[in-house]
Amino acid sequence: MDLGSDFNLPSANLNLDVQLIDGVRMHLRAYLSSQHHEETWVKGGHIQMDKLDFIKPGFLEGIMQYTTITIGLDEFNYGDSHFRRTDNARAIFNPFVGNYIMDAFSTEAFGEVTLQNNGWLAVVGLTNGKLNQKVVVTDQTDNKPSFYGKLGFDKQLKEDLRVRLTGSVYTNQGTTSGTWLYGGDRAGSRYYNVMHTQPDVDGNTQGGEFEGRYNPRFKKLTAIQINPFVKFKGLEFFGIYELASGNNETQAPTADTEGSFTQLAAELVYRFGESERFYVVGRYNTVTGKTVESASDDLEINRFNIGGGWFLSKNIVMKLEYVNQEYTGNAWGGRFAGAQFDGFNVEAAISF
């Protein structure tokens, strides 16, 4: 498709954050408008408990001063990249316009426990591995739970130096659950209409609302993500090393085993001005791998972003970004063979 310069449909979220009782709060987020769903619908919600005084005053107080329990159907805490991503209209935490190529984000029925003490943190959690919830089963149903965890260290070492390093793991060994880690976002990509084809002789086109991303779609998935973060004065670095491996044995068209993909990302932000209201930023993101082990060539996607932004206030930001993405290697076919897109995006976001 030929793309011109114009406005996309604005995104909008509505959050409900409620303090229910002392130490117990509720969060619910609705997408009022998004690329994928123009109508309003609920993204997810959860209850968070930092105290158990509803059982009896002071119950497990010595443990709960370090512990948070979260239960719901919502975004779960695998990796650190989901903290910096744009969640539909919540773009205030992302210095860029787009998210990562392999966008580790999903909303599933989950429960997790987080421990924090003197900069050290640990997360252990469980989900049902499903984006779309249902109780119906068939002869092909192979639902299994997803297990995930995170270990890390995060501390303000000096007034102008913060250091964070985390490692996360996610695994699901069912063939009909756990396939949504890189396909759980239902809002849509920020790069509207890229990689869409012109209608063929029958009027059919290819392309959807999630173009620019890549989902390996492994049936049995194990993923790890390592995230370093350093902020020294106005200079900020965030990185991703991620390995997603499949373990399912396929039978069609021939017997084979699912492959693996590696994602690397490095972004550098320099914030300056009064209260660091301005910033310039650059990111390099690449994904390389095979859908099955026997594939002779790798699939490879490379993306480069550069841009900047201006915080008019702590809850109003204006961004400008240039993106260039290329699909390289001989393994790509169809509309992705030798494909490339590039261009500028200007985005404004309000969050309060």
C-alpha positions as CSV (number, residue, x, y, z in Angstrom):
1,M,0.0,0.0,0.0
2,D,1.1,3.5,-0.7
3,L,1.3,5.5,2.6
4,G,1.0,9.3,2.8
5,S,1.1,11.9,5.6
6,D,-2.0,12.2,7.7
7,F,-3.5,11.5,11.2
8,N,-4.2,8.1,12.6
9,L,-7.2,7.4,14.9
10,P,-6.2,8.6,18.3
11,S,-5.8,6.0,21.1
12,A,-7.4,6.4,24.5
13,N,-7.3,4.4,27.8
14,L,-9.4,4.7,30.9
15,N,-7.8,3.6,34.2
16,L,-9.6,2.8,37.4
17,D,-7.2,2.6,40.4
18,V,-9.0,2.1,43.6
19,Q,-7.7,1.8,47.2
20,L,-10.1,-0.7,48.5
21,I,-8.8,-1.0,52.1
22,D,-5.4,-0.4,53.7
23,G,-2.8,-2.4,51.8
24,V,-5.3,-3.7,49.1
25,R,-5.8,-1.9,45.8
26,M,-7.5,-2.6,42.5
27,H,-6.5,-1.7,38.9
28,L,-8.6,-1.9,35.8
29,R,-7.7,-0.6,32.3
30,A,-10.1,-0.2,29.4
31,Y,-9.1,0.6,25.9
32,L,-11.5,3.3,24.7
33,S,-10.0,3.4,21.2
34,S,-7.2,1.5,19.5
35,Q,-6.0,0.5,16.0
36,H,-7.2,-3.1,16.4
37,H,-10.5,-2.3,18.3
38,E,-12.2,1.0,17.6
39,E,-14.8,0.2,20.2
40,T,-14.3,0.2,23.9
41,W,-13.2,-3.0,25.7
42,V,-11.5,-4.0,28.8
43,K,-7.7,-4.8,28.6
44,G,-7.5,-6.4,32.0
45,G,-7.4,-5.8,35.8
46,H,-5.9,-7.1,39.0
47,I,-6.0,-6.9,42.8
48,Q,-2.7,-6.1,44.6
49,M,-2.1,-6.9,48.3
50,D,0.7,-5.4,50.3
51,K,-0.9,-6.1,53.6
52,L,-3.1,-9.0,54.9
53,D,-4.7,-7.1,57.7
54,F,-8.1,-8.1,56.4
55,I,-7.4,-11.6,57.8
56,K,-6.4,-10.1,61.2
57,P,-4.5,-6.9,62.1
58,G,-0.7,-7.5,61.7
59,F,-1.1,-10.9,60.0
60,L,2.3,-11.9,58.6
61,E,3.4,-8.3,58.9
62,G,7.1,-9.2,59.0
63,I,6.8,-11.0,55.7
64,M,4.4,-8.6,54.0
65,Q,6.7,-5.6,54.5
66,Y,8.8,-7.1,51.7
67,T,6.0,-8.9,49.8
68,T,3.4,-8.0,47.2
69,I,0.7,-10.4,46.0
70,T,-1.0,-9.7,42.6
71,I,-3.9,-11.7,41.2
72,G,-6.1,-11.0,38.2
73,L,-6.4,-11.2,34.4
74,D,-3.9,-8.7,33.2
75,E,-0.4,-8.0,32.1
76,F,2.1,-10.2,34.0
77,N,5.6,-9.3,35.0
78,Y,7.9,-11.2,32.6
79,G,11.0,-9.1,31.5
80,D,11.5,-5.4,31.9
81,S,10.7,-4.4,28.3
82,H,6.9,-4.2,29.1
83,F,7.6,-1.4,31.6
84,R,8.9,0.8,28.8
85,R,6.5,-0.2,26.0
86,T,3.5,1.9,24.8
87,D,0.3,0.2,26.0
88,N,-2.2,1.7,23.6
89,A,-2.6,5.3,24.8
90,R,-0.2,4.9,27.7
91,A,2.8,6.2,25.8
92,I,4.3,8.4,28.6
93,F,7.0,5.8,29.6
94,N,8.2,5.0,26.1
95,P,10.8,7.4,24.7
96,F,10.0,6.1,21.2
97,V,6.8,5.8,19.3
98,G,7.0,2.0,18.5
99,N,7.6,-1.0,20.7
100,Y,10.1,-3.8,20.2
101,I,10.0,-6.3,17.3
102,M,9.3,-9.3,19.6
103,D,6.9,-7.5,21.9
104,A,6.8,-9.6,25.1
105,F,3.4,-8.7,26.5
106,S,0.2,-10.6,27.2
107,T,-2.9,-10.5,29.4
108,E,-3.7,-13.8,31.0
109,A,-5.3,-15.1,34.2
110,F,-2.4,-15.0,36.6
111,G,-1.1,-14.8,40.2
112,E,2.3,-13.7,41.2
113,V,4.4,-12.9,44.3
114,T,7.0,-10.2,44.4
115,L,9.7,-9.9,47.1
116,Q,11.8,-6.7,47.4
117,N,14.5,-5.9,50.0
118,N,17.4,-3.4,49.9
119,G,17.5,-3.3,46.0
120,W,17.1,-7.0,45.5
121,L,13.9,-8.3,43.9
122,A,12.3,-11.7,43.0
123,V,9.1,-12.6,41.2
124,V,7.5,-15.9,40.9
125,G,4.2,-16.4,39.0
126,L,1.7,-18.7,37.2
127,T,-0.7,-18.0,34.4
128,N,-3.2,-20.3,32.6
129,G,-1.4,-19.6,29.3
130,K,-4.5,-18.2,27.6
131,L,-5.2,-14.8,26.0
132,N,-8.9,-15.7,25.3
133,Q,-10.6,-17.3,28.3
134,K,-12.9,-20.3,27.9
135,V,-13.7,-23.7,29.5
136,V,-14.6,-25.6,26.4
137,V,-12.2,-28.5,25.6
138,T,-11.9,-30.8,22.6
139,D,-9.8,-33.9,21.7
140,Q,-7.0,-31.6,20.6
141,T,-7.0,-29.6,23.8
142,D,-3.5,-29.6,25.5
143,N,-3.8,-26.8,28.0
144,K,-0.9,-26.4,30.5
145,P,-0.1,-23.5,32.8
146,S,2.7,-21.0,32.2
147,F,5.4,-20.5,34.8
148,Y,7.5,-17.4,35.0
149,G,10.0,-15.7,37.3
150,K,12.4,-12.8,37.6
151,L,15.5,-12.1,39.7
152,G,17.1,-8.7,39.8
153,F,18.8,-5.8,41.5
154,D,17.7,-2.2,41.3
155,K,19.2,0.6,43.4
156,Q,19.9,4.3,43.4
157,L,23.6,3.9,44.2
158,K,24.3,7.7,44.2
159,E,22.2,10.8,43.7
160,D,22.9,10.8,40.0
161,L,23.4,7.0,39.4
162,R,20.8,4.3,39.2
163,V,21.6,0.7,38.2
164,R,19.2,-2.2,37.5
165,L,19.8,-5.7,36.2
166,T,17.1,-8.4,35.9
167,G,16.8,-11.8,34.3
168,S,13.4,-13.4,33.6
169,V,12.1,-16.8,32.4
170,Y,8.8,-18.0,31.0
171,T,7.8,-21.5,30.0
172,N,4.7,-23.3,28.8
173,Q,4.7,-26.9,27.4
174,G,1.1,-27.1,26.3
175,T,0.3,-27.1,22.6
176,T,-3.0,-25.1,23.0
177,S,-1.8,-22.6,25.6
178,G,1.2,-20.4,26.1
179,T,1.5,-19.2,22.5
180,W,0.6,-15.6,23.3
181,L,3.8,-14.1,24.9
182,Y,4.7,-12.3,21.7
183,G,1.1,-11.9,20.4
184,G,-0.9,-10.8,23.4
185,D,-1.3,-7.2,22.6
186,R,-4.7,-6.5,21.1
187,A,-4.3,-2.7,20.6
188,G,-2.2,-2.9,17.5
189,S,1.1,-1.6,16.2
190,R,2.2,2.0,16.1
191,Y,3.3,1.7,12.5
192,Y,0.0,1.9,10.9
193,N,-0.6,0.0,7.6
194,V,3.0,-0.9,6.9
195,M,3.6,-4.1,5.0
196,H,0.0,-4.2,3.6
197,T,-0.3,-5.3,0.0
198,Q,-2.3,-3.9,-2.9
199,P,-5.5,-5.9,-3.7
200,D,-5.0,-8.8,-6.0
201,V,-7.3,-9.7,-9.0
202,D,-9.8,-11.1,-6.5
203,G,-9.6,-8.0,-4.3
204,N,-7.7,-9.8,-1.5
205,T,-5.0,-8.0,0.5
206,Q,-2.4,-9.1,3.1
207,G,-1.5,-7.3,6.3
208,G,-3.1,-6.5,9.6
209,E,-3.0,-4.2,12.6
210,F,0.2,-5.8,14.1
211,E,2.7,-5.4,11.3
212,G,6.3,-4.5,12.1
213,R,6.4,-7.0,14.9
214,Y,7.3,-10.7,14.9
215,N,5.7,-13.6,16.8
216,P,7.5,-16.9,16.5
217,R,4.2,-18.7,17.4
218,F,5.9,-21.7,19.0
219,K,3.5,-24.2,20.5
220,K,5.8,-25.1,23.3
221,L,7.7,-22.1,24.4
222,T,10.6,-21.3,26.8
223,A,11.8,-17.7,26.8
224,I,14.5,-15.8,28.8
225,Q,15.0,-12.1,28.9
226,I,17.9,-10.2,30.4
227,N,17.6,-6.5,30.9
228,P,20.4,-4.1,32.0
229,F,19.5,-0.5,32.8
230,V,21.9,2.3,33.9
231,K,21.0,6.0,34.4
232,F,23.9,8.4,35.1
233,K,22.9,12.0,35.3
234,G,20.9,12.6,32.1
235,L,22.3,9.6,30.2
236,E,20.2,6.4,30.2
237,F,20.9,3.0,28.7
238,F,18.4,0.0,28.5
239,G,19.1,-3.3,26.8
240,I,17.5,-6.6,25.9
241,Y,19.0,-10.0,25.4
242,E,16.1,-12.5,24.7
243,L,16.1,-16.1,23.6
244,A,12.8,-17.7,22.7
245,S,12.9,-21.5,22.0
246,G,10.3,-23.9,20.8
247,N,10.1,-27.6,21.9
248,N,7.2,-29.0,20.0
249,E,7.7,-31.7,17.4
250,T,5.8,-30.9,14.2
251,Q,4.5,-33.5,11.8
252,A,3.4,-31.4,8.8
253,P,4.6,-31.1,6.1
254,T,7.5,-33.2,7.6
255,A,8.6,-34.2,11.0
256,D,10.7,-31.5,12.6
257,T,11.2,-29.6,15.9
258,E,10.5,-25.9,16.5
259,G,13.5,-23.6,16.3
260,S,14.5,-20.6,18.3
261,F,14.9,-16.8,17.9
262,T,17.2,-14.3,19.5
263,Q,16.3,-10.7,20.1
264,L,18.8,-8.0,20.9
265,A,18.0,-4.4,21.6
266,A,20.1,-1.4,22.8
267,E,18.7,2.0,23.4
268,L,20.4,5.2,24.6
269,V,18.5,8.2,25.9
270,Y,20.0,11.6,26.8
271,R,17.7,13.8,28.9
272,F,18.5,17.5,29.4
273,G,17.1,20.8,30.3
274,E,15.2,21.9,33.4
275,S,13.9,18.7,35.1
276,E,15.1,16.7,32.1
277,R,12.2,17.9,30.0
278,F,13.9,17.3,26.7
279,Y,15.5,14.2,25.3
280,V,17.2,12.7,22.3
281,V,17.2,8.9,21.7
282,G,18.4,6.1,19.5
283,R,17.7,2.4,19.4
284,Y,18.9,-0.7,17.5
285,N,16.7,-3.8,17.6
286,T,17.3,-7.1,15.8
287,V,15.6,-10.5,15.7
288,T,17.3,-13.6,14.2
289,G,16.3,-17.2,14.1
290,K,14.5,-20.2,12.6
291,T,10.9,-21.4,12.9
292,V,12.1,-25.0,12.7
293,E,15.5,-26.5,13.5
294,S,16.0,-28.0,10.0
295,A,15.6,-24.6,8.2
296,S,18.8,-23.8,6.2
297,D,18.6,-20.1,6.6
298,D,17.8,-17.6,9.3
299,L,14.9,-15.2,9.3
300,E,16.3,-11.7,10.3
301,I,14.7,-8.4,11.0
302,N,16.7,-5.2,11.7
303,R,15.2,-2.0,13.0
304,F,16.8,1.4,13.7
305,N,15.1,4.2,15.5
306,I,16.2,7.8,16.2
307,G,14.2,10.6,17.7
308,G,13.5,13.0,20.5
309,G,10.9,14.4,22.8
310,W,9.7,17.3,24.9
311,F,7.8,16.9,28.2
312,L,5.6,20.0,28.4
313,S,4.8,18.7,31.9
314,K,5.2,15.5,33.8
315,N,2.1,14.1,32.1
316,I,2.2,15.7,28.6
317,V,4.9,14.6,26.1
318,M,5.5,15.3,22.4
319,K,7.7,12.8,20.4
320,L,9.3,12.7,17.0
321,E,10.7,9.4,15.7
322,Y,12.3,8.1,12.5
323,V,12.1,4.3,11.9
324,N,13.8,2.1,9.4
325,Q,13.0,-1.7,9.3
326,E,14.4,-4.3,7.0
327,Y,13.6,-8.0,6.5
328,T,16.9,-9.7,5.4
329,G,18.1,-13.1,4.5
330,N,17.0,-15.8,2.0
331,A,14.5,-17.4,4.3
332,W,11.8,-14.8,3.9
333,G,9.1,-15.4,1.3
334,G,6.0,-13.7,-0.1
335,R,5.5,-10.0,0.9
336,F,8.4,-10.2,3.4
337,A,11.1,-11.2,0.9
338,G,13.4,-8.2,0.8
339,A,10.8,-6.0,2.5
340,Q,11.6,-2.7,4.1
341,F,9.7,0.3,5.5
342,D,10.8,3.7,6.9
343,G,9.4,7.0,7.8
344,F,8.6,9.6,10.5
345,N,6.0,9.6,13.2
346,V,5.0,12.5,15.4
347,E,3.1,11.6,18.6
348,A,1.6,13.5,21.5
349,A,0.5,11.7,24.7
350,I,-1.4,12.8,27.8
351,S,-1.4,10.6,30.9
352,F,-2.9,11.6,34.3
